[in-house]
């Protein structure tokens, strides 16, 4: 008895950090996670509502891609998420936790809507250009403030950017009340419904072609900027270690301020996309939580702009699929939120197994010891 | 790793395109399918206002002999581009008539109606059909103010009973409203006039929540009103927040009661709920779908009240005053026959004076709305235009 207590027992399983992992192993784990998530969802769907899970998945698929129109709407929303993800990438790469994309989008959206309302008589292209610039400036300002405070007084950027969201939200509420139509209804309604001034014009017969071109261009520019420009390198160094950056002669404060302004500006452009390229109105739900969803996009993609397309696609697919299964099987949106939650849990959770490995108690080793 | 990504992406796109192609094959079926009805809903069955729409359109579709699969319901569609996307999607699915149920959906439905001239679009509570004058866009609503007036009578009788019993000496009434515009103003005024037809010295406070559905804000507003001394409350917002708060206070021994909206609140507030004015949407849906099926034009505005069966009040609670049921019957009969007009100008004043003319309703400036001794609500258009703030009511 005494001897047994003394004996050091190796745990059944222990966790060790992986030194490196082959790419096929990493993607294998991700694949298994996806399949696992789908199986768990299927089991729950069958257990709760006794529907064939395959039919539910098929309906989700058709909801997102089933018709040409649906495909384009899915692409449009995907581009929106991608745009915000692209905006967040430089800040996050610098380890600046910009969770204020929501507010930066709204700031851009206010600027765009204001241009549409007050400058609606400008010629089409010029108006769009003005809106683009104004929304970038507005979003940039919303990023500049927390950037300056961080650089000068080392304020906590997470709290600062988060609180800027609420200021933007209140500003939107103010402008909605100012522009509301009809009065008292707290809704602006579609702006310029007849002249379509400030709306994205259809290109190649597609209403949302311009959204795609604009966002892909932004994504490509951001990719090159982060990877090949000197400023992009500075961002990476500041992100890795501020002391190293200082030692290398990089002026950290100006990098912080510049990067946050760029990040905010791109999110502001996303606000322009929302107002001009999709909803043609402004409301307190214009950003609609996309500023937060995009954080998941940026993180999961490890700030690689091209992987972001894939993640954004998955999230929008889930959202569209959700609407379809709610309608087709008379399930309400909670079911789709469950599916979304389970999928994200598995996908984010599997990163743990990519970073770490589980080492089980070695049987032979134990026997040898005995 | 990059290659794998590229392959995955390519696969997704290919399958997507395959799905598109498949849909085109189905195209033939869609057009031969008898008749499809689509509806865009702001909420789902958990929200009273939308629930009554779902009930209404299901009954209407069944009454017209259509099968359940011919009705496509789209739940939880917000008042932004998603409404337009959904309208287009329903059109592409072959719906011949497409409804939407929330005020903010209107401009998106109009946008879609311009692109699909062969499909009839009908929007509940909106006020633009007459002005836009599109051949395939209409508004419909109920004369809900009639039911609100009747519910006000129920509330007034309770208030009188409380005062007669000596439990209450200040006839203070409270109202939880959503937004400060005509639809809500018309509703609370009708309710108030109903109360005042029984208790002439009654006065009312209104609090806005600036949301159609906000459980917490509605409960908070109700608590504020009760703290100010309101003993009878009502609501024009869609959650059970206010009835829940009033029930709690009632259980705590306070003589407070509430008139709900859309659905009976008796399960939430068995002691405090008196009744709820409600829309019987089935009437409008049946009329409109029937017209579209027959290929006949749909009027620009459709408004139905007690006379057509478009409005009602839900079952009276146990707490109502004695004789309420009989009184309610009388009032409803009078409204039906045209003997009683809710907004008769001799029952209310503005700045101490009766109005003889009013042409300043928002968006309809220049349109005279008072004649024959009454404000003619839901007459020029189906939606409410009564946005006059009358004496005796204070917006907080």
Interface residues (C-beta under 8 A of the other chain):
Chain A: X23 X26 X27 X61 X62 X64 X65 X66 X67 X68 X69 X70 X71 X73 X182 X183 X184 X185 X186 X187 X189 X190 X193 X278 X279 X280 X281 X283 X285 X286 X288 X306 X307 X309 X310 X313 X323 X326 X327 X330 X332 X333
Chain B: X1 X4 X5 X8 X9 X12 X15 X16 X19 X20 X23 X44 X45 X46 X72 X73 X74 X75 X76 X77 X78 X79 X80 X81 X85 X86 X88 X89 X92 X103 X104 X106 X107 X108 X110 X111 X127 X179 X180 X181 X182 X184 X185 X210 X362 X363 X387
